[in-house]
Amino acid sequence: MATLKLVNVSKRFGEVTACSNIDLVVNEGEFITLLGPSGCGKTTLLNVVAGLEEVSEGEIWIQDRMVNDLSPYDRNLAMVFQNYALYPHMTVAENIGFSMRLRKRPKAEIAERVNQVANTLELEKLLDRLPRELSGGQQQRVAIGRAVIREPAIFLFDEPFSNLDAALRVRMRVEIKELHQRLGTTSVFVTHDQEEALSLSDRIAVMQFGRIKQFGTPEQVYSLPTSKYVARFIGSPQLDIFEGEFESTDGQWYYRIGNERFQMPDLTQLPDESPDLGVRPEHILLGSEGVPASVHLVQPIGPFTYVTVNWEGGSATARVSGVSHLRPRDKVNLSFDTSGLLFFDRQSSMRVELS
C-alpha cells in the first residue's frame, strides 16, 4: 500500500488542456474514484499517474518519492484496462503469471502464486482456457488477477466494467469491493457511472473540463454537493432545480415558484438575492397536501417507482416506495421535504448555506 499525491498536475496535448492544476491526495489503503462525463480528463489523469503519458506540469508522488521521470514499471503500479488487454495466445494461468515470468521467478513460485490469485478470484477451474473461451466477466477477472499478482503499491482501474452487461457490472462491483476489503491496496478507479462511484468509493473526485469540482465521500458529494454541476451529475434521476423567490408572511418563510408557495424552515439570515432551489426525488412528496399537479410519467423499477408530475413550476420527479397505482393524468398534490432541500447561487451555481 502507498499514498498517492498529485501537486498542481496539468496535461496538455498541443493547444488542448486535458487536465489542469490537479491537486489530489489519496491516502494509504483508500479507494477513490475519478468520476465525470466522457472527455472530462479522468482517463488522461489516470494515464499520467501510470506513466503512460508524460505530465506537462506538476509533480506525482508515490509515498515519499516523486515519480515523474520513472517508467510505468518502476512506479510499482498495476493497471486494469477497459478492454482487458489479455494476451490471446496465452492461457488464463499464463496471463496471470506473465509479470512473474518477466521477473524470472522460479516456476514453482509462479505456479503457487497463480493458484492463490485464481482461488481469490474464483478462476481456479479456468486456468487452462484461452481468453476467447471466457465470458466478459471472466476475462475481466483475469485482467484483475494479472494486476493482483504483482502486489503493487497502487491499483489503477480504467472503466473496467464498461464492456459488461448491466447484471455483470453489478456483480463485478461486488467482487472489486470484496477484493479491496481483503487486500487493502490503494486504488484509483475511473468511471462515468455515478452508481459505480457511489457504491465502491471511500471518496469521489467529480471532474469537469479537466478539473476536480469536488472531492469528498459519497455522502458529501450526494447530500452536500458544492455546485449545481455536481448535484445534477450525482443521483439518478437528476435533482430538479427551480427558480423562485423567498418571502415572509407573519414570521414564516416561504419559497415562491410562480404563484405557488412552499413553506421553508425557520431562517434567520438570507443571501442578498434569492437562490435557486434543488430537490432530489426522495424529497419530493406526492399526497393530499401541497400544490396541484398532474401525473405525466410513471416508471416502476422494483423497490421504487419514479413518478414525474407537471405543475405550475414545471415538472418534478418523485421517488415513491414500492409499486405506485398512479397513472398518467391523475391529479395529485406536490410538496417538499424541507430536510433535504439544496440552494444554489443563481449567478455562480455554487451551493449556498442558509441559516
GUKOLVO-896108 format. One record per residue (C-alpha): residue in three letters; residue number from 1; x, y, z. Coordinates in steps of 0.001 Angstrom, whole numbers, always signed. Example, Ala and Ser with C-alpha at 12.3 -4.5 7.8 and 13.67 -1.06 7.14 Angstrom:
! residues 2
+------+-----+---------+---------+---------+
: code : pos :       x :       y :       z :
+------+-----+---------+---------+---------+
:  ALA :   1 :  +12300 :   -4500 :   +7800 :
:  SER :   2 :  +13670 :   -1060 :   +7140 :
+------+-----+---------+---------+---------+
This chain:
! residues 355
+------+-----+---------+---------+---------+
: code : pos :       x :       y :       z :
+------+-----+---------+---------+---------+
:  MET :   1 :      +0 :      +0 :      +0 :
:  ALA :   2 :   +1088 :   +3556 :    -632 :
:  THR :   3 :     -93 :   +7133 :    -626 :
:  LEU :   4 :    -538 :   +8980 :   -3917 :
:  LYS :   5 :    -182 :  +12752 :   -4157 :
:  LEU :   6 :    -677 :  +14963 :   -7192 :
:  VAL :   7 :    +606 :  +18523 :   -6902 :
:  ASN :   8 :    -599 :  +21085 :   -9470 :
:  VAL :   9 :    -677 :  +18455 :  -12216 :
:  SER :  10 :   -1581 :  +19545 :  -15751 :
:  LYS :  11 :   -1545 :  +17667 :  -19036 :
:  ARG :  12 :   -1698 :  +19327 :  -22441 :
:  PHE :  13 :   -1863 :  +17890 :  -25940 :
:  GLY :  14 :    -697 :  +20760 :  -28128 :
:  GLU :  15 :   -3259 :  +23535 :  -27717 :
:  VAL :  16 :   -5682 :  +21311 :  -25781 :
:  THR :  17 :   -5513 :  +21154 :  -21981 :
:  ALA :  18 :   -6865 :  +17787 :  -20840 :
:  CYS :  19 :   -6148 :  +18226 :  -17118 :
:  SER :  20 :   -5480 :  +21495 :  -15344 :
:  ASN :  21 :   -3906 :  +22236 :  -11941 :
:  ILE :  22 :   -4973 :  +18991 :  -10261 :
:  ASP :  23 :   -4202 :  +18680 :   -6546 :
:  LEU :  24 :   -5172 :  +15324 :   -5079 :
:  VAL :  25 :   -4114 :  +13198 :   -2119 :
:  VAL :  26 :   -5091 :   +9516 :   -1918 :
:  ASN :  27 :   -4420 :   +8009 :   +1487 :
:  GLU :  28 :   -2830 :   +4635 :   +2060 :
:  GLY :  29 :   -5386 :   +1864 :   +1512 :
:  GLU :  30 :   -8043 :   +4258 :    +221 :
:  PHE :  31 :  -10325 :   +3537 :   -2737 :
:  ILE :  32 :  -11060 :   +6721 :   -4692 :
:  THR :  33 :  -12930 :   +7254 :   -7944 :
:  LEU :  34 :  -12393 :   +9818 :  -10689 :
:  LEU :  35 :  -15939 :  +10450 :  -11887 :
:  GLY :  36 :  -17148 :  +12527 :  -14795 :
:  PRO :  37 :  -18554 :  +12526 :  -18328 :
:  SER :  38 :  -16606 :  +11473 :  -21410 :
:  GLY :  39 :  -13900 :  +13976 :  -22251 :
:  CYS :  40 :  -13551 :  +15439 :  -18746 :
:  GLY :  41 :   -9910 :  +14278 :  -18417 :
:  LYS :  42 :  -10302 :  +11418 :  -15942 :
:  THR :  43 :   -8621 :   +8714 :  -18075 :
:  THR :  44 :   -5875 :  +11134 :  -19111 :
:  LEU :  45 :   -5195 :  +11831 :  -15442 :
:  LEU :  46 :   -5034 :   +8098 :  -14724 :
:  ASN :  47 :   -2602 :   +7607 :  -17616 :
:  VAL :  48 :    -413 :  +10410 :  -16257 :
:  VAL :  49 :    -329 :   +8702 :  -12855 :
:  ALA :  50 :    +519 :   +5381 :  -14536 :
:  GLY :  51 :   +3336 :   +6944 :  -16561 :
:  LEU :  52 :   +1642 :   +6172 :  -19877 :
:  GLU :  53 :   +1508 :   +9933 :  -20536 :
:  GLU :  54 :   +4130 :  +12472 :  -19509 :
:  VAL :  55 :   +2981 :  +15187 :  -17158 :
:  SER :  56 :   +3110 :  +18715 :  -18642 :
:  GLU :  57 :   +3357 :  +20444 :  -15262 :
:  GLY :  58 :   +3298 :  +19445 :  -11626 :
:  GLU :  59 :   +4507 :  +16568 :   -9504 :
:  ILE :  60 :   +3353 :  +12995 :   -8906 :
:  TRP :  61 :   +4384 :  +11431 :   -5616 :
:  ILE :  62 :   +4049 :   +7801 :   -4535 :
:  GLN :  63 :   +4859 :   +7546 :    -855 :
:  ASP :  64 :   +7828 :   +9891 :    -375 :
:  ARG :  65 :   +9196 :   +9608 :   -3916 :
:  MET :  66 :   +8470 :  +11843 :   -6899 :
:  VAL :  67 :   +7900 :   +9535 :   -9870 :
:  ASN :  68 :   +7579 :  +11973 :  -12800 :
:  ASP :  69 :  +10661 :  +10548 :  -14521 :
:  LEU :  70 :  +10086 :   +6887 :  -13652 :
:  SER :  71 :   +8825 :   +4358 :  -16207 :
:  PRO :  72 :   +5390 :   +2789 :  -15672 :
:  TYR :  73 :   +7011 :    -439 :  -14489 :
:  ASP :  74 :   +9217 :   +1310 :  -11936 :
:  ARG :  75 :   +6270 :   +3118 :  -10348 :
:  ASN :  76 :   +5068 :    -159 :   -8824 :
:  LEU :  77 :   +1520 :    +286 :  -10135 :
:  ALA :  78 :    -842 :   -2195 :  -11730 :
:  MET :  79 :   -3467 :   -1077 :  -14222 :
:  VAL :  80 :   -6668 :   -2827 :  -15289 :
:  PHE :  81 :   -7763 :   -1604 :  -18704 :
:  GLN :  82 :  -11227 :   -1124 :  -20178 :
:  ASN :  83 :  -10613 :   -3717 :  -22916 :
:  TYR :  84 :   -8887 :   -6242 :  -20566 :
:  ALA :  85 :   -5697 :   -6327 :  -22763 :
:  LEU :  86 :   -5209 :  -10076 :  -22311 :
:  TYR :  87 :   -2705 :  -11974 :  -24437 :
:  PRO :  88 :   -4956 :  -14044 :  -26737 :
:  HIS :  89 :   -2428 :  -16866 :  -27263 :
:  MET :  90 :   -1827 :  -17394 :  -23526 :
:  THR :  91 :   -3948 :  -19411 :  -21130 :
:  VAL :  92 :   -5512 :  -17861 :  -18056 :
:  ALA :  93 :   -2640 :  -19162 :  -15925 :
:  GLU :  94 :     -50 :  -17760 :  -18335 :
:  ASN :  95 :   -1792 :  -14372 :  -18472 :
:  ILE :  96 :   -1960 :  -14099 :  -14691 :
:  GLY :  97 :   +1648 :  -15211 :  -14174 :
:  PHE :  98 :   +3137 :  -13168 :  -17019 :
:  SER :  99 :   +4728 :  -10454 :  -14857 :
:  MET : 100 :   +6385 :  -13068 :  -12627 :
:  ARG : 101 :   +7857 :  -14809 :  -15665 :
:  LEU : 102 :   +9248 :  -11455 :  -16809 :
:  ARG : 103 :  +10967 :  -11173 :  -13434 :
:  LYS : 104 :  +12311 :  -14721 :  -13960 :
:  ARG : 105 :  +10788 :  -16077 :  -10784 :
:  PRO : 106 :  +11049 :  -19865 :  -10194 :
:  LYS : 107 :   +8324 :  -21932 :  -11870 :
:  ALA : 108 :   +7162 :  -23407 :   -8582 :
:  GLU : 109 :   +6764 :  -19931 :   -7065 :
:  ILE : 110 :   +4837 :  -18726 :  -10125 :
:  ALA : 111 :   +2506 :  -21726 :  -10018 :
:  GLU : 112 :   +1831 :  -21233 :   -6297 :
:  ARG : 113 :   +1048 :  -17509 :   -6676 :
:  VAL : 114 :   -1114 :  -18082 :   -9770 :
:  ASN : 115 :   -3153 :  -20647 :   -7864 :
:  GLN : 116 :   -3539 :  -18291 :   -4884 :
:  VAL : 117 :   -4759 :  -15442 :   -7089 :
:  ALA : 118 :   -7016 :  -17763 :   -9115 :
:  ASN : 119 :   -8642 :  -19025 :   -5915 :
:  THR : 120 :   -9199 :  -15476 :   -4700 :
:  LEU : 121 :  -10965 :  -14569 :   -7966 :
:  GLU : 122 :  -12689 :  -17958 :   -8450 :
:  LEU : 123 :  -10718 :  -18699 :  -11609 :
:  GLU : 124 :   -9156 :  -21984 :  -10497 :
:  LYS : 125 :  -11281 :  -24058 :  -12920 :
:  LEU : 126 :  -10408 :  -21815 :  -15880 :
:  LEU : 127 :   -6614 :  -21790 :  -15708 :
:  ASP : 128 :   -6138 :  -23828 :  -18893 :
:  ARG : 129 :   -8542 :  -21830 :  -21032 :
:  LEU : 130 :   -7681 :  -19168 :  -23598 :
:  PRO : 131 :   -9275 :  -15684 :  -23389 :
:  ARG : 132 :  -11598 :  -16396 :  -26336 :
:  GLU : 133 :  -13126 :  -19249 :  -24317 :
:  LEU : 134 :  -14117 :  -16921 :  -21469 :
:  SER : 135 :  -17084 :  -14656 :  -20846 :
:  GLY : 136 :  -16588 :  -10920 :  -20488 :
:  GLY : 137 :  -16766 :  -11106 :  -16721 :
:  GLN : 138 :  -14249 :  -13944 :  -16602 :
:  GLN : 139 :  -11866 :  -12017 :  -18843 :
:  GLN : 140 :  -12168 :   -9023 :  -16546 :
:  ARG : 141 :  -11309 :  -11175 :  -13535 :
:  VAL : 142 :   -8247 :  -12498 :  -15348 :
:  ALA : 143 :   -7150 :   -8916 :  -16034 :
:  ILE : 144 :   -7618 :   -8128 :  -12346 :
:  GLY : 145 :   -5700 :  -11278 :  -11397 :
:  ARG : 146 :   -2799 :  -10225 :  -13610 :
:  ALA : 147 :   -2720 :   -6936 :  -11682 :
:  VAL : 148 :   -3124 :   -8543 :   -8238 :
:  ILE : 149 :    -230 :  -10982 :   -8681 :
:  ARG : 150 :   +2210 :   -8092 :   -8993 :
:  GLU : 151 :   +1350 :   -6992 :   -5428 :
:  PRO : 152 :   +1546 :   -3347 :   -6494 :
:  ALA : 153 :   +1565 :    -315 :   -4267 :
:  ILE : 154 :   -1462 :   +1084 :   -6113 :
:  PHE : 155 :   -4186 :    -341 :   -8363 :
:  LEU : 156 :   -5446 :   +1748 :  -11285 :
:  PHE : 157 :   -8786 :    +825 :  -12911 :
:  ASP : 158 :   -9755 :   +2452 :  -16224 :
:  GLU : 159 :  -13533 :   +1988 :  -16677 :
:  PRO : 160 :  -13160 :   -1791 :  -16241 :
:  PHE : 161 :  -16905 :   -2550 :  -16406 :
:  SER : 162 :  -17896 :    -542 :  -19483 :
:  ASN : 163 :  -17945 :   -3578 :  -21789 :
:  LEU : 164 :  -20111 :   -5686 :  -19470 :
:  ASP : 165 :  -23887 :   -6016 :  -19387 :
:  ALA : 166 :  -25840 :   -4434 :  -16529 :
:  ALA : 167 :  -26171 :   -7544 :  -14333 :
:  LEU : 168 :  -22500 :   -8417 :  -14725 :
:  ARG : 169 :  -21442 :   -4854 :  -13879 :
:  VAL : 170 :  -23275 :   -5124 :  -10562 :
:  ARG : 171 :  -21614 :   -8464 :   -9801 :
:  MET : 172 :  -18165 :   -7141 :  -10705 :
:  ARG : 173 :  -18711 :   -4143 :   -8410 :
:  VAL : 174 :  -19265 :   -6552 :   -5548 :
:  GLU : 175 :  -16143 :   -8530 :   -6468 :
:  ILE : 176 :  -13977 :   -5401 :   -6703 :
:  LYS : 177 :  -15240 :   -4149 :   -3337 :
:  GLU : 178 :  -14651 :   -7516 :   -1656 :
:  LEU : 179 :  -11173 :   -7697 :   -3212 :
:  HIS : 180 :  -10299 :   -4248 :   -1880 :
:  GLN : 181 :  -11546 :   -5197 :   +1591 :
:  ARG : 182 :   -9310 :   -8276 :   +1550 :
:  LEU : 183 :   -6159 :   -6685 :     +99 :
:  GLY : 184 :   -6473 :   -3090 :   +1298 :
:  THR : 185 :   -4409 :   -1835 :   -1648 :
:  THR : 186 :   -4636 :   +1869 :   -2503 :
:  SER : 187 :   -6877 :   +2107 :   -5576 :
:  VAL : 188 :   -7857 :   +4719 :   -8162 :
:  PHE : 189 :  -10932 :   +3878 :  -10227 :
:  VAL : 190 :  -12156 :   +5763 :  -13316 :
:  THR : 191 :  -15793 :   +5713 :  -14393 :
:  HIS : 192 :  -18590 :   +7837 :  -15831 :
:  ASP : 193 :  -21162 :   +5781 :  -13905 :
:  GLN : 194 :  -22159 :   +7580 :  -10696 :
:  GLU : 195 :  -23734 :   +4420 :   -9245 :
:  GLU : 196 :  -20384 :   +2618 :   -9514 :
:  ALA : 197 :  -18635 :   +5555 :   -7881 :
:  LEU : 198 :  -21108 :   +5801 :   -5004 :
:  SER : 199 :  -21076 :   +2069 :   -4256 :
:  LEU : 200 :  -17320 :   +1488 :   -4450 :
:  SER : 201 :  -15553 :   +4584 :   -3196 :
:  ASP : 202 :  -14197 :   +5909 :     +58 :
:  ARG : 203 :  -14028 :   +9282 :   -1697 :
:  ILE : 204 :  -15054 :  +10565 :   -5129 :
:  ALA : 205 :  -13378 :  +13237 :   -7261 :
:  VAL : 206 :  -16056 :  +14692 :   -9548 :
:  MET : 207 :  -14414 :  +16126 :  -12678 :
:  GLN : 208 :  -15463 :  +18620 :  -15341 :
:  PHE : 209 :  -13366 :  +20152 :  -18132 :
:  GLY : 210 :  -10123 :  +18722 :  -16760 :
:  ARG : 211 :  -10608 :  +19991 :  -13218 :
:  ILE : 212 :  -11791 :  +18452 :   -9965 :
:  LYS : 213 :  -15014 :  +20192 :   -8935 :
:  GLN : 214 :  -15483 :  +18329 :   -5648 :
:  PHE : 215 :  -13547 :  +15667 :   -3756 :
:  GLY : 216 :  -15400 :  +14057 :    -890 :
:  THR : 217 :  -17110 :  +10985 :    +480 :
:  PRO : 218 :  -20114 :   +9533 :   -1364 :
:  GLU : 219 :  -22357 :  +11065 :   +1307 :
:  GLN : 220 :  -20776 :  +14502 :    +854 :
:  VAL : 221 :  -20990 :  +14666 :   -2940 :
:  TYR : 222 :  -24588 :  +13425 :   -2847 :
:  SER : 223 :  -26019 :  +15325 :    +111 :
:  LEU : 224 :  -23715 :  +18376 :    +149 :
:  PRO : 225 :  -22698 :  +18996 :   -3481 :
:  THR : 226 :  -20602 :  +22109 :   -3985 :
:  SER : 227 :  -22384 :  +23190 :   -7171 :
:  LYS : 228 :  -25317 :  +22568 :   -9488 :
:  TYR : 229 :  -22991 :  +20586 :  -11754 :
:  VAL : 230 :  -22039 :  +18110 :   -9022 :
:  ALA : 231 :  -25607 :  +17959 :   -7706 :
:  ARG : 232 :  -27026 :  +17070 :  -11120 :
:  PHE : 233 :  -24244 :  +14655 :  -12055 :
:  ILE : 234 :  -24646 :  +12663 :   -8831 :
:  GLY : 235 :  -28010 :  +11000 :   -8407 :
:  SER : 236 :  -30456 :   +9325 :  -10756 :
:  PRO : 237 :  -32894 :  +10669 :  -11717 :
:  GLN : 238 :  -31306 :  +14112 :  -11528 :
:  LEU : 239 :  -32474 :  +16508 :   -8883 :
:  ASP : 240 :  -34967 :  +19136 :  -10019 :
:  ILE : 241 :  -33952 :  +22799 :   -9857 :
:  PHE : 242 :  -36482 :  +25629 :   -9570 :
:  GLU : 243 :  -36098 :  +29389 :   -9809 :
:  GLY : 244 :  -38118 :  +31293 :   -7233 :
:  GLU : 245 :  -38001 :  +33919 :   -4511 :
:  PHE : 246 :  -38036 :  +33909 :    -715 :
:  GLU : 247 :  -40800 :  +35811 :   +1035 :
:  SER : 248 :  -42019 :  +36076 :   +4611 :
:  THR : 249 :  -45563 :  +36217 :   +5988 :
:  ASP : 250 :  -46234 :  +36622 :   +9719 :
:  GLY : 251 :  -42736 :  +35430 :  +10562 :
:  GLN : 252 :  -42959 :  +32284 :   +8412 :
:  TRP : 253 :  -40655 :  +31929 :   +5422 :
:  TYR : 254 :  -41847 :  +30642 :   +2070 :
:  TYR : 255 :  -40229 :  +29964 :   -1286 :
:  ARG : 256 :  -42461 :  +31186 :   -4108 :
:  ILE : 257 :  -42297 :  +29481 :   -7510 :
:  GLY : 258 :  -44708 :  +31211 :   -9877 :
:  ASN : 259 :  -47939 :  +31602 :   -7932 :
:  GLU : 260 :  -47269 :  +28676 :   -5596 :
:  ARG : 261 :  -45592 :  +28901 :   -2198 :
:  PHE : 262 :  -43663 :  +26225 :    -289 :
:  GLN : 263 :  -43102 :  +26554 :   +3435 :
:  MET : 264 :  -39437 :  +26712 :   +4440 :
:  PRO : 265 :  -37665 :  +26020 :   +7740 :
:  ASP : 266 :  -37124 :  +28961 :  +10092 :
:  LEU : 267 :  -34476 :  +31222 :   +8561 :
:  THR : 268 :  -32566 :  +33976 :  +10327 :
:  GLN : 269 :  -30246 :  +35078 :   +7551 :
:  LEU : 270 :  -30759 :  +35118 :   +3792 :
:  PRO : 271 :  -28412 :  +35914 :    +900 :
:  ASP : 272 :  -28794 :  +39264 :    -846 :
:  GLU : 273 :  -30523 :  +37560 :   -3778 :
:  SER : 274 :  -32816 :  +34549 :   -3656 :
:  PRO : 275 :  -31034 :  +31342 :   -4713 :
:  ASP : 276 :  -32332 :  +28540 :   -6903 :
:  LEU : 277 :  -33891 :  +25571 :   -5141 :
:  GLY : 278 :  -32760 :  +21967 :   -5759 :
:  VAL : 279 :  -34827 :  +18955 :   -4702 :
:  ARG : 280 :  -33934 :  +15277 :   -5112 :
:  PRO : 281 :  -36663 :  +12704 :   -5932 :
:  GLU : 282 :  -36728 :  +11294 :   -2403 :
:  HIS : 283 :  -37560 :  +14760 :   -1034 :
:  ILE : 284 :  -40466 :  +15404 :   -3418 :
:  LEU : 285 :  -43703 :  +14312 :   -1770 :
:  LEU : 286 :  -46946 :  +13384 :   -3522 :
:  GLY : 287 :  -50119 :  +13215 :   -1465 :
:  SER : 288 :  -53120 :  +15148 :    -250 :
:  GLU : 289 :  -51198 :  +18279 :    +766 :
:  GLY : 290 :  -49318 :  +20795 :   -1342 :
:  VAL : 291 :  -49768 :  +22410 :   -4729 :
:  PRO : 292 :  -51884 :  +20903 :   -7536 :
:  ALA : 293 :  -50066 :  +18694 :  -10023 :
:  SER : 294 :  -50854 :  +16187 :  -12771 :
:  VAL : 295 :  -49089 :  +12861 :  -13257 :
:  HIS : 296 :  -47121 :  +12785 :  -16510 :
:  LEU : 297 :  -44968 :   +9643 :  -16352 :
:  VAL : 298 :  -44800 :   +6567 :  -14097 :
:  GLN : 299 :  -41615 :   +4449 :  -14065 :
:  PRO : 300 :  -41690 :   +1337 :  -11827 :
:  ILE : 301 :  -38211 :     -48 :  -11080 :
:  GLY : 302 :  -38950 :   -2693 :   -8446 :
:  PRO : 303 :  -38468 :   -1351 :   -4903 :
:  PHE : 304 :  -39320 :   +2193 :   -6061 :
:  THR : 305 :  -41495 :   +3943 :   -8579 :
:  TYR : 306 :  -40430 :   +7242 :  -10141 :
:  VAL : 307 :  -43426 :   +9490 :  -10778 :
:  THR : 308 :  -42963 :  +12620 :  -12892 :
:  VAL : 309 :  -45625 :  +15280 :  -12455 :
:  ASN : 310 :  -46349 :  +18567 :  -14186 :
:  TRP : 311 :  -47316 :  +21619 :  -12178 :
:  GLU : 312 :  -47151 :  +25404 :  -12444 :
:  GLY : 313 :  -43422 :  +25443 :  -11671 :
:  GLY : 314 :  -42581 :  +22955 :  -14419 :
:  SER : 315 :  -42037 :  +19251 :  -13846 :
:  ALA : 316 :  -40701 :  +17259 :  -10908 :
:  THR : 317 :  -39854 :  +13604 :  -10366 :
:  ALA : 318 :  -40698 :  +11946 :   -7048 :
:  ARG : 319 :  -39454 :   +8605 :   -5740 :
:  VAL : 320 :  -42320 :   +6586 :   -4311 :
:  SER : 321 :  -41673 :   +3434 :   -2273 :
:  GLY : 322 :  -42911 :    +178 :   -3764 :
:  VAL : 323 :  -45489 :     -30 :   -6539 :
:  SER : 324 :  -47458 :   +3123 :   -7270 :
:  HIS : 325 :  -51021 :   +2917 :   -8552 :
:  LEU : 326 :  -50847 :   +6404 :  -10035 :
:  ARG : 327 :  -51497 :   +6722 :  -13762 :
:  PRO : 328 :  -50820 :   +9498 :  -16289 :
:  ARG : 329 :  -53230 :  +12440 :  -15906 :
:  ASP : 330 :  -54103 :  +11524 :  -12316 :
:  LYS : 331 :  -54398 :  +14583 :  -10062 :
:  VAL : 332 :  -52088 :  +14774 :   -7035 :
:  ASN : 333 :  -50618 :  +17391 :   -4704 :
:  LEU : 334 :  -46923 :  +18133 :   -4510 :
:  SER : 335 :  -44829 :  +19297 :   -1550 :
:  PHE : 336 :  -41183 :  +19214 :    -449 :
:  ASP : 337 :  -39452 :  +17530 :   +2478 :
:  THR : 338 :  -37573 :  +20582 :   +3777 :
:  SER : 339 :  -34863 :  +18467 :   +5458 :
:  GLY : 340 :  -33260 :  +17704 :   +2089 :
:  LEU : 341 :  -33504 :  +20997 :    +190 :
:  LEU : 342 :  -30444 :  +22402 :   -1583 :
:  PHE : 343 :  -29914 :  +26041 :   -2565 :
:  PHE : 344 :  -27637 :  +27345 :   -5324 :
:  ASP : 345 :  -26461 :  +30851 :   -6110 :
:  ARG : 346 :  -28201 :  +31936 :   -9294 :
:  GLN : 347 :  -25081 :  +33539 :  -10782 :
:  SER : 348 :  -22219 :  +31253 :   -9752 :
:  SER : 349 :  -24231 :  +27978 :   -9498 :
:  MET : 350 :  -22405 :  +27216 :   -6231 :
:  ARG : 351 :  -24339 :  +25767 :   -3298 :
:  VAL : 352 :  -25148 :  +28233 :    -544 :
:  GLU : 353 :  -25852 :  +27538 :   +3112 :
:  LEU : 354 :  -28888 :  +29213 :   +4630 :
:  SER : 355 :  -29365 :  +29768 :   +8349 :
+------+-----+---------+---------+---------+
